[in-house]
Structure formats: structure tokens, C-alpha cells
């Protein structure tokens, strides 16, 4: 399993989703399970990241963000390589 973190705080949507998509594209051709933790602070990320995951068929969960304004998601998918 490969694990990656994206810190997209300070970047307005759609840039967090673009960064997620670029990393997903790099990893998708590699076999195995991949996990991407993404942190954003643009409130639109609450809508955009789950929508992107739905389109790509990736699983996701929203992580506890009770410590501040950050929006955190964990995205999981299996590469096709």
C-alpha cells in the first residue's frame, strides 16, 4: 500500500481537486492499494472532493476536523497496473 498526503490549504477549489486528480493519475497505473490524505480549507472542498471520488470510483472518508477550519479526507483506490 502506498500512502500520500496533499496539503491544499490556502488554495481555492478547484485546485485541491486538480492536485488530487494529478496524483491519482500518477498512481492509478501502479498495482496495489493507494491512500491519499488531502487537507483543504476551502469550504467547497466538502462538495468537490466527494463528487470527484464518485466520478472516479474511489472510496473516501471525511476525517475528523474538529481541531480547526481544515477539511480532511482520506481517499482509497486500487491501481490497475
Secondary structure as UniProt FT lines:
FT   STRAND          2..7
FT   TURN            9..10
FT   TURN            13..14
FT   HELIX           15..28
FT   STRAND          32..40
FT   TURN            43..44
FT   HELIX           45..56
FT   STRAND          59..63
FT   TURN            66..67
FT   STRAND          71..79
//
